[in-house]
Amino acid sequence: MERPSDQHAFLKALADVLVRERTIRAISQHDLETATGLSEQYIRRIEAGRGNPSYLALASIATALSLDLATLIALATKGLEPLKRFHEE
């Protein structure tokens, strides 16, 4: 089972990657809203590390950023400690 600090670290790393990749591509949060169908408020929460996006939301965001989902996740988990499985604790 994941500990809250593991979840927080991942969500913060994901937020940082999303902001960086969106900024590199000169895409505004409003443009991302239009491209994904997700609300701008939801996108802001994700980019602040406070949202816990669904798989489909992440896939939609990745597509709008011209990334595949695996690459987005790999960028977000780079440098994070691997999560322990429940039976390993």
Biopython code that builds the backbone (N, CA, C, O; Angstrom):
import numpy as np
from Bio.PDB.StructureBuilder import StructureBuilder

atoms = [
    (1, "MET", "N", (0.851, -1.182, 0.000)),
    (1, "MET", "CA", (0.000, 0.000, 0.000)),
    (1, "MET", "C", (0.892, 1.240, 0.000)),
    (1, "MET", "O", (1.900, 1.288, 0.706)),
    (2, "GLU", "N", (0.524, 2.215, -0.776)),
    (2, "GLU", "CA", (1.296, 3.442, -0.855)),
    (2, "GLU", "C", (1.090, 4.283, 0.392)),
    (2, "GLU", "O", (-0.006, 4.348, 0.948)),
    (3, "ARG", "N", (2.163, 4.922, 0.814)),
    (3, "ARG", "CA", (2.058, 5.857, 1.925)),
    (3, "ARG", "C", (1.695, 7.223, 1.357)),
    (3, "ARG", "O", (2.031, 7.520, 0.210)),
    (4, "PRO", "N", (1.007, 8.067, 2.149)),
    (4, "PRO", "CA", (0.629, 9.401, 1.651)),
    (4, "PRO", "C", (1.813, 10.197, 1.122)),
    (4, "PRO", "O", (1.662, 10.952, 0.162)),
    (5, "SER", "N", (2.995, 10.046, 1.729)),
    (5, "SER", "CA", (4.150, 10.812, 1.252)),
    (5, "SER", "C", (4.571, 10.358, -0.143)),
    (5, "SER", "O", (5.038, 11.170, -0.942)),
    (6, "ASP", "N", (4.407, 9.050, -0.448)),
    (6, "ASP", "CA", (4.697, 8.542, -1.790)),
    (6, "ASP", "C", (3.746, 9.164, -2.800)),
    (6, "ASP", "O", (4.159, 9.587, -3.880)),
    (7, "GLN", "N", (2.490, 9.216, -2.447)),
    (7, "GLN", "CA", (1.483, 9.789, -3.336)),
    (7, "GLN", "C", (1.766, 11.273, -3.566)),
    (7, "GLN", "O", (1.702, 11.762, -4.694)),
    (8, "HIS", "N", (2.075, 11.972, -2.491)),
    (8, "HIS", "CA", (2.354, 13.401, -2.596)),
    (8, "HIS", "C", (3.569, 13.645, -3.490)),
    (8, "HIS", "O", (3.545, 14.535, -4.341)),
    (9, "ALA", "N", (4.624, 12.862, -3.301)),
    (9, "ALA", "CA", (5.835, 13.028, -4.107)),
    (9, "ALA", "C", (5.538, 12.806, -5.583)),
    (9, "ALA", "O", (6.016, 13.556, -6.434)),
    (10, "PHE", "N", (4.748, 11.775, -5.890)),
    (10, "PHE", "CA", (4.408, 11.512, -7.284)),
    (10, "PHE", "C", (3.555, 12.641, -7.859)),
    (10, "PHE", "O", (3.823, 13.117, -8.962)),
    (11, "LEU", "N", (2.534, 13.070, -7.126)),
    (11, "LEU", "CA", (1.648, 14.115, -7.638)),
    (11, "LEU", "C", (2.402, 15.428, -7.836)),
    (11, "LEU", "O", (2.119, 16.166, -8.780)),
    (12, "LYS", "N", (3.352, 15.725, -6.961)),
    (12, "LYS", "CA", (4.170, 16.940, -7.099)),
    (12, "LYS", "C", (5.076, 16.815, -8.320)),
    (12, "LYS", "O", (5.210, 17.764, -9.092)),
    (13, "ALA", "N", (5.696, 15.651, -8.499)),
    (13, "ALA", "CA", (6.563, 15.443, -9.662)),
    (13, "ALA", "C", (5.755, 15.511, -10.953)),
    (13, "ALA", "O", (6.196, 16.103, -11.939)),
    (14, "LEU", "N", (4.575, 14.906, -10.943)),
    (14, "LEU", "CA", (3.697, 14.956, -12.111)),
    (14, "LEU", "C", (3.317, 16.398, -12.427)),
    (14, "LEU", "O", (3.338, 16.808, -13.588)),
    (15, "ALA", "N", (2.974, 17.160, -11.408)),
    (15, "ALA", "CA", (2.613, 18.570, -11.589)),
    (15, "ALA", "C", (3.763, 19.335, -12.239)),
    (15, "ALA", "O", (3.557, 20.102, -13.179)),
    (16, "ASP", "N", (4.964, 19.120, -11.734)),
    (16, "ASP", "CA", (6.133, 19.816, -12.274)),
    (16, "ASP", "C", (6.353, 19.473, -13.746)),
    (16, "ASP", "O", (6.647, 20.353, -14.555)),
    (17, "VAL", "N", (6.211, 18.195, -14.088)),
    (17, "VAL", "CA", (6.392, 17.756, -15.476)),
    (17, "VAL", "C", (5.321, 18.374, -16.375)),
    (17, "VAL", "O", (5.626, 18.851, -17.468)),
    (18, "LEU", "N", (4.080, 18.365, -15.919)),
    (18, "LEU", "CA", (2.997, 18.914, -16.738)),
    (18, "LEU", "C", (3.196, 20.400, -17.007)),
    (18, "LEU", "O", (3.028, 20.859, -18.136)),
    (19, "VAL", "N", (3.550, 21.140, -15.983)),
    (19, "VAL", "CA", (3.778, 22.583, -16.165)),
    (19, "VAL", "C", (4.945, 22.802, -17.126)),
    (19, "VAL", "O", (4.855, 23.622, -18.040)),
    (20, "ARG", "N", (6.029, 22.075, -16.920)),
    (20, "ARG", "CA", (7.210, 22.231, -17.782)),
    (20, "ARG", "C", (6.874, 21.911, -19.239)),
    (20, "ARG", "O", (7.189, 22.689, -20.140)),
    (21, "GLU", "N", (6.237, 20.767, -19.462)),
    (21, "GLU", "CA", (5.937, 20.343, -20.837)),
    (21, "GLU", "C", (4.918, 21.273, -21.503)),
    (21, "GLU", "O", (5.020, 21.553, -22.697)),
    (22, "ARG", "N", (3.955, 21.741, -20.744)),
    (22, "ARG", "CA", (2.964, 22.678, -21.293)),
    (22, "ARG", "C", (3.631, 24.006, -21.643)),
    (22, "ARG", "O", (3.349, 24.593, -22.687)),
    (23, "THR", "N", (4.511, 24.473, -20.769)),
    (23, "THR", "CA", (5.201, 25.746, -20.978)),
    (23, "THR", "C", (6.143, 25.666, -22.183)),
    (23, "THR", "O", (6.193, 26.590, -22.994)),
    (24, "ILE", "N", (6.882, 24.574, -22.298)),
    (24, "ILE", "CA", (7.780, 24.383, -23.442)),
    (24, "ILE", "C", (7.015, 24.489, -24.754)),
    (24, "ILE", "O", (7.521, 25.022, -25.742)),
    (25, "ARG", "N", (5.797, 23.978, -24.749)),
    (25, "ARG", "CA", (4.985, 23.958, -25.968)),
    (25, "ARG", "C", (4.142, 25.230, -26.135)),
    (25, "ARG", "O", (3.370, 25.351, -27.086)),
    (26, "ALA", "N", (4.295, 26.166, -25.210)),
    (26, "ALA", "CA", (3.546, 27.437, -25.245)),
    (26, "ALA", "C", (2.037, 27.193, -25.309)),
    (26, "ALA", "O", (1.315, 27.845, -26.065)),
    (27, "ILE", "N", (1.585, 26.241, -24.500)),
    (27, "ILE", "CA", (0.158, 25.925, -24.413)),
    (27, "ILE", "C", (-0.359, 26.476, -23.083)),
    (27, "ILE", "O", (0.193, 26.174, -22.025)),
    (28, "SER", "N", (-1.405, 27.276, -23.140)),
    (28, "SER", "CA", (-1.983, 27.821, -21.907)),
    (28, "SER", "C", (-2.881, 26.779, -21.254)),
    (28, "SER", "O", (-3.249, 25.783, -21.876)),
    (29, "GLN", "N", (-3.225, 27.019, -20.007)),
    (29, "GLN", "CA", (-4.168, 26.126, -19.335)),
    (29, "GLN", "C", (-5.510, 26.147, -20.054)),
    (29, "GLN", "O", (-6.190, 25.125, -20.142)),
    (30, "HIS", "N", (-5.885, 27.301, -20.560)),
    (30, "HIS", "CA", (-7.140, 27.398, -21.316)),
    (30, "HIS", "C", (-7.074, 26.553, -22.597)),
    (30, "HIS", "O", (-8.032, 25.862, -22.943)),
    (31, "ASP", "N", (-5.932, 26.618, -23.294)),
    (31, "ASP", "CA", (-5.758, 25.796, -24.500)),
    (31, "ASP", "C", (-5.823, 24.313, -24.154)),
    (31, "ASP", "O", (-6.389, 23.516, -24.902)),
    (32, "LEU", "N", (-5.241, 23.951, -23.018)),
    (32, "LEU", "CA", (-5.268, 22.551, -22.577)),
    (32, "LEU", "C", (-6.695, 22.132, -22.243)),
    (32, "LEU", "O", (-7.102, 21.004, -22.521)),
    (33, "GLU", "N", (-7.445, 23.046, -21.647)),
    (33, "GLU", "CA", (-8.860, 22.781, -21.368)),
    (33, "GLU", "C", (-9.603, 22.483, -22.673)),
    (33, "GLU", "O", (-10.364, 21.518, -22.758)),
    (34, "THR", "N", (-9.378, 23.306, -23.669)),
    (34, "THR", "CA", (-10.042, 23.128, -24.963)),
    (34, "THR", "C", (-9.648, 21.808, -25.615)),
    (34, "THR", "O", (-10.491, 21.109, -26.178)),
    (35, "ALA", "N", (-8.368, 21.472, -25.535)),
    (35, "ALA", "CA", (-7.874, 20.259, -26.190)),
    (35, "ALA", "C", (-8.302, 18.975, -25.486)),
    (35, "ALA", "O", (-8.461, 17.936, -26.127)),
    (36, "THR", "N", (-8.487, 19.048, -24.172)),
    (36, "THR", "CA", (-8.768, 17.829, -23.397)),
    (36, "THR", "C", (-10.220, 17.674, -22.979)),
    (36, "THR", "O", (-10.681, 16.560, -22.733)),
    (37, "GLY", "N", (-10.944, 18.784, -22.897)),
    (37, "GLY", "CA", (-12.300, 18.726, -22.364)),
    (37, "GLY", "C", (-12.337, 18.730, -20.846)),
    (37, "GLY", "O", (-13.408, 18.632, -20.247)),
    (38, "LEU", "N", (-11.167, 18.844, -20.218)),
    (38, "LEU", "CA", (-11.077, 18.939, -18.754)),
    (38, "LEU", "C", (-11.223, 20.408, -18.374)),
    (38, "LEU", "O", (-10.811, 21.285, -19.133)),
    (39, "SER", "N", (-11.795, 20.683, -17.226)),
    (39, "SER", "CA", (-11.959, 22.078, -16.828)),
    (39, "SER", "C", (-10.606, 22.703, -16.490)),
    (39, "SER", "O", (-9.685, 22.029, -16.030)),
    (40, "GLU", "N", (-10.516, 23.992, -16.728)),
    (40, "GLU", "CA", (-9.286, 24.718, -16.407)),
    (40, "GLU", "C", (-8.999, 24.638, -14.906)),
    (40, "GLU", "O", (-7.840, 24.562, -14.500)),
    (41, "GLN", "N", (-10.042, 24.656, -14.089)),
    (41, "GLN", "CA", (-9.876, 24.541, -12.642)),
    (41, "GLN", "C", (-9.253, 23.191, -12.280)),
    (41, "GLN", "O", (-8.366, 23.131, -11.427)),
    (42, "TYR", "N", (-9.701, 22.120, -12.911)),
    (42, "TYR", "CA", (-9.151, 20.781, -12.664)),
    (42, "TYR", "C", (-7.688, 20.732, -13.096)),
    (42, "TYR", "O", (-6.851, 20.165, -12.393)),
    (43, "ILE", "N", (-7.378, 21.320, -14.241)),
    (43, "ILE", "CA", (-5.995, 21.362, -14.725)),
    (43, "ILE", "C", (-5.121, 22.139, -13.747)),
    (43, "ILE", "O", (-4.000, 21.722, -13.456)),
    (44, "ARG", "N", (-5.618, 23.263, -13.238)),
    (44, "ARG", "CA", (-4.859, 24.041, -12.249)),
    (44, "ARG", "C", (-4.569, 23.211, -11.005)),
    (44, "ARG", "O", (-3.460, 23.251, -10.473)),
    (45, "ARG", "N", (-5.571, 22.456, -10.541)),
    (45, "ARG", "CA", (-5.376, 21.610, -9.351)),
    (45, "ARG", "C", (-4.301, 20.546, -9.608)),
    (45, "ARG", "O", (-3.450, 20.303, -8.753)),
    (46, "ILE", "N", (-4.343, 19.925, -10.764)),
    (46, "ILE", "CA", (-3.341, 18.907, -11.104)),
    (46, "ILE", "C", (-1.962, 19.546, -11.154)),
    (46, "ILE", "O", (-1.002, 19.001, -10.610)),
    (47, "GLU", "N", (-1.860, 20.702, -11.806)),
    (47, "GLU", "CA", (-0.567, 21.376, -11.945)),
    (47, "GLU", "C", (-0.055, 21.946, -10.623)),
    (47, "GLU", "O", (1.127, 22.264, -10.504)),
    (48, "ALA", "N", (-0.921, 22.073, -9.649)),
    (48, "ALA", "CA", (-0.495, 22.525, -8.315)),
    (48, "ALA", "C", (-0.149, 21.330, -7.417)),
    (48, "ALA", "O", (0.266, 21.510, -6.272)),
    (49, "GLY", "N", (-0.320, 20.124, -7.938)),
    (49, "GLY", "CA", (-0.026, 18.926, -7.148)),
    (49, "GLY", "C", (-1.130, 18.568, -6.177)),
    (49, "GLY", "O", (-0.930, 17.737, -5.292)),
    (50, "ARG", "N", (-2.308, 19.190, -6.330)),
    (50, "ARG", "CA", (-3.431, 18.929, -5.421)),
    (50, "ARG", "C", (-4.480, 18.009, -6.031)),
    (50, "ARG", "O", (-5.340, 17.490, -5.320)),
    (51, "GLY", "N", (-4.414, 17.805, -7.330)),
    (51, "GLY", "CA", (-5.377, 16.934, -7.982)),
    (51, "GLY", "C", (-4.808, 15.540, -8.148)),
    (51, "GLY", "O", (-3.600, 15.371, -8.311)),
    (52, "ASN", "N", (-5.667, 14.553, -8.107)),
    (52, "ASN", "CA", (-5.270, 13.166, -8.322)),
    (52, "ASN", "C", (-5.977, 12.708, -9.597)),
    (52, "ASN", "O", (-7.062, 12.128, -9.540)),
    (53, "PRO", "N", (-5.352, 12.975, -10.754)),
    (53, "PRO", "CA", (-6.034, 12.752, -12.024)),
    (53, "PRO", "C", (-6.261, 11.272, -12.331)),
    (53, "PRO", "O", (-5.481, 10.406, -11.936)),
    (54, "SER", "N", (-7.334, 11.018, -13.034)),
    (54, "SER", "CA", (-7.623, 9.655, -13.467)),
    (54, "SER", "C", (-6.699, 9.275, -14.625)),
    (54, "SER", "O", (-6.031, 10.123, -15.217)),
    (55, "TYR", "N", (-6.682, 7.994, -14.923)),
    (55, "TYR", "CA", (-5.914, 7.488, -16.056)),
    (55, "TYR", "C", (-6.359, 8.197, -17.337)),
    (55, "TYR", "O", (-5.524, 8.645, -18.122)),
    (56, "LEU", "N", (-7.663, 8.297, -17.545)),
    (56, "LEU", "CA", (-8.183, 8.910, -18.768)),
    (56, "LEU", "C", (-7.824, 10.395, -18.854)),
    (56, "LEU", "O", (-7.529, 10.903, -19.936)),
    (57, "ALA", "N", (-7.850, 11.087, -17.716)),
    (57, "ALA", "CA", (-7.458, 12.494, -17.708)),
    (57, "ALA", "C", (-5.985, 12.638, -18.084)),
    (57, "ALA", "O", (-5.630, 13.503, -18.884)),
    (58, "LEU", "N", (-5.128, 11.794, -17.509)),
    (58, "LEU", "CA", (-3.701, 11.849, -17.837)),
    (58, "LEU", "C", (-3.463, 11.512, -19.302)),
    (58, "LEU", "O", (-2.639, 12.145, -19.962)),
    (59, "ALA", "N", (-4.182, 10.517, -19.811)),
    (59, "ALA", "CA", (-4.025, 10.139, -21.217)),
    (59, "ALA", "C", (-4.426, 11.301, -22.117)),
    (59, "ALA", "O", (-3.766, 11.565, -23.122)),
    (60, "SER", "N", (-5.483, 11.981, -21.770)),
    (60, "SER", "CA", (-5.955, 13.126, -22.552)),
    (60, "SER", "C", (-4.944, 14.268, -22.515)),
    (60, "SER", "O", (-4.664, 14.889, -23.541)),
    (61, "ILE", "N", (-4.404, 14.539, -21.346)),
    (61, "ILE", "CA", (-3.405, 15.599, -21.205)),
    (61, "ILE", "C", (-2.140, 15.240, -21.986)),
    (61, "ILE", "O", (-1.584, 16.077, -22.697)),
    (62, "ALA", "N", (-1.694, 13.997, -21.850)),
    (62, "ALA", "CA", (-0.498, 13.553, -22.571)),
    (62, "ALA", "C", (-0.685, 13.732, -24.074)),
    (62, "ALA", "O", (0.205, 14.238, -24.757)),
    (63, "THR", "N", (-1.833, 13.321, -24.587)),
    (63, "THR", "CA", (-2.109, 13.462, -26.013)),
    (63, "THR", "C", (-2.083, 14.927, -26.433)),
    (63, "THR", "O", (-1.523, 15.262, -27.477)),
    (64, "ALA", "N", (-2.679, 15.793, -25.635)),
    (64, "ALA", "CA", (-2.698, 17.226, -25.949)),
    (64, "ALA", "C", (-1.293, 17.823, -25.946)),
    (64, "ALA", "O", (-1.029, 18.811, -26.631)),
    (65, "LEU", "N", (-0.390, 17.213, -25.169)),
    (65, "LEU", "CA", (0.999, 17.682, -25.106)),
    (65, "LEU", "C", (1.900, 16.946, -26.095)),
    (65, "LEU", "O", (3.119, 17.119, -26.082)),
    (66, "SER", "N", (1.296, 16.129, -26.947)),
    (66, "SER", "CA", (2.038, 15.324, -27.940)),
    (66, "SER", "C", (3.032, 14.373, -27.278)),
    (66, "SER", "O", (4.133, 14.151, -27.784)),
    (67, "LEU", "N", (2.628, 13.821, -26.151)),
    (67, "LEU", "CA", (3.399, 12.805, -25.433)),
    (67, "LEU", "C", (2.560, 11.547, -25.339)),
    (67, "LEU", "O", (1.331, 11.614, -25.361)),
    (68, "ASP", "N", (3.214, 10.401, -25.236)),
    (68, "ASP", "CA", (2.418, 9.231, -24.908)),
    (68, "ASP", "C", (2.383, 9.120, -23.386)),
    (68, "ASP", "O", (3.246, 9.658, -22.693)),
    (69, "LEU", "N", (1.391, 8.428, -22.885)),
    (69, "LEU", "CA", (1.185, 8.358, -21.442)),
    (69, "LEU", "C", (2.384, 7.738, -20.729)),
    (69, "LEU", "O", (2.761, 8.188, -19.647)),
    (70, "ALA", "N", (2.979, 6.720, -21.319)),
    (70, "ALA", "CA", (4.141, 6.067, -20.707)),
    (70, "ALA", "C", (5.290, 7.064, -20.519)),
    (70, "ALA", "O", (5.968, 7.045, -19.491)),
    (71, "THR", "N", (5.503, 7.916, -21.493)),
    (71, "THR", "CA", (6.560, 8.929, -21.387)),
    (71, "THR", "C", (6.244, 9.928, -20.288)),
    (71, "THR", "O", (7.126, 10.307, -19.518)),
    (72, "LEU", "N", (4.996, 10.353, -20.212)),
    (72, "LEU", "CA", (4.589, 11.295, -19.167)),
    (72, "LEU", "C", (4.845, 10.698, -17.780)),
    (72, "LEU", "O", (5.398, 11.365, -16.905)),
    (73, "ILE", "N", (4.445, 9.455, -17.587)),
    (73, "ILE", "CA", (4.649, 8.794, -16.292)),
    (73, "ILE", "C", (6.137, 8.599, -16.012)),
    (73, "ILE", "O", (6.591, 8.794, -14.885)),
    (74, "ALA", "N", (6.897, 8.211, -17.044)),
    (74, "ALA", "CA", (8.341, 8.022, -16.863)),
    (74, "ALA", "C", (9.015, 9.322, -16.445)),
    (74, "ALA", "O", (9.874, 9.319, -15.564)),
    (75, "LEU", "N", (8.633, 10.429, -17.070)),
    (75, "LEU", "CA", (9.203, 11.721, -16.696)),
    (75, "LEU", "C", (8.854, 12.079, -15.255)),
    (75, "LEU", "O", (9.684, 12.624, -14.527)),
    (76, "ALA", "N", (7.624, 11.772, -14.844)),
    (76, "ALA", "CA", (7.179, 12.116, -13.491)),
    (76, "ALA", "C", (7.814, 11.229, -12.420)),
    (76, "ALA", "O", (7.982, 11.661, -11.279)),
    (77, "THR", "N", (8.162, 10.007, -12.773)),
    (77, "THR", "CA", (8.712, 9.093, -11.765)),
    (77, "THR", "C", (10.240, 9.053, -11.766)),
    (77, "THR", "O", (10.847, 8.422, -10.901)),
    (78, "LYS", "N", (10.851, 9.718, -12.724)),
    (78, "LYS", "CA", (12.312, 9.753, -12.781)),
    (78, "LYS", "C", (12.857, 10.377, -11.506)),
    (78, "LYS", "O", (12.502, 11.503, -11.156)),
    (79, "GLY", "N", (13.711, 9.650, -10.823)),
    (79, "GLY", "CA", (14.313, 10.161, -9.597)),
    (79, "GLY", "C", (13.525, 9.888, -8.328)),
    (79, "GLY", "O", (14.019, 10.149, -7.231)),
    (80, "LEU", "N", (12.301, 9.364, -8.454)),
    (80, "LEU", "CA", (11.528, 9.020, -7.259)),
    (80, "LEU", "C", (11.930, 7.633, -6.776)),
    (80, "LEU", "O", (12.300, 6.770, -7.571)),
    (81, "GLU", "N", (11.854, 7.434, -5.496)),
    (81, "GLU", "CA", (12.102, 6.114, -4.939)),
    (81, "GLU", "C", (11.003, 5.161, -5.404)),
    (81, "GLU", "O", (9.833, 5.542, -5.438)),
    (82, "PRO", "N", (11.362, 3.929, -5.762)),
    (82, "PRO", "CA", (10.315, 2.967, -6.128)),
    (82, "PRO", "C", (9.374, 2.742, -4.953)),
    (82, "PRO", "O", (9.802, 2.695, -3.800)),
    (83, "LEU", "N", (8.098, 2.604, -5.254)),
    (83, "LEU", "CA", (7.115, 2.351, -4.207)),
    (83, "LEU", "C", (7.241, 0.917, -3.729)),
    (83, "LEU", "O", (7.416, 0.001, -4.532)),
    (84, "LYS", "N", (7.153, 0.725, -2.435)),
    (84, "LYS", "CA", (7.198, -0.621, -1.872)),
    (84, "LYS", "C", (5.831, -1.270, -2.033)),
    (84, "LYS", "O", (4.794, -0.615, -1.930)),
    (85, "ARG", "N", (5.858, -2.542, -2.282)),
    (85, "ARG", "CA", (4.612, -3.296, -2.321)),
    (85, "ARG", "C", (4.176, -3.578, -0.903)),
    (85, "ARG", "O", (4.993, -3.584, 0.018)),
    (86, "PHE", "N", (2.902, -3.810, -0.729)),
    (86, "PHE", "CA", (2.343, -4.013, 0.609)),
    (86, "PHE", "C", (3.086, -5.101, 1.365)),
    (86, "PHE", "O", (3.398, -4.923, 2.542)),
    (87, "HIS", "N", (3.377, -6.221, 0.720)),
    (87, "HIS", "CA", (4.018, -7.343, 1.401)),
    (87, "HIS", "C", (5.504, -7.094, 1.692)),
    (87, "HIS", "O", (6.113, -7.870, 2.427)),
    (88, "GLU", "N", (6.096, -6.044, 1.141)),
    (88, "GLU", "CA", (7.494, -5.729, 1.385)),
    (88, "GLU", "C", (7.694, -4.893, 2.644)),
    (88, "GLU", "O", (8.819, -4.758, 3.125)),
    (89, "GLU", "N", (6.631, -4.342, 3.172)),
    (89, "GLU", "CA", (6.777, -3.454, 4.346)),
    (89, "GLU", "C", (6.869, -4.240, 5.617)),
    (89, "GLU", "O", (6.994, -3.658, 6.695)),
]
sb = StructureBuilder()
sb.init_structure("model")
sb.init_model(0)
sb.init_chain("A")
sb.init_seg("    ")
for serial, (resi, resn, name, xyz) in enumerate(atoms, 1):
    if name == "N":
        sb.init_residue(resn, " ", resi, " ")
    sb.init_atom(name, np.array(xyz, "f"), 0.0, 1.0, " ", f" {name:<3s}", serial, name[0])
structure = sb.get_structure()
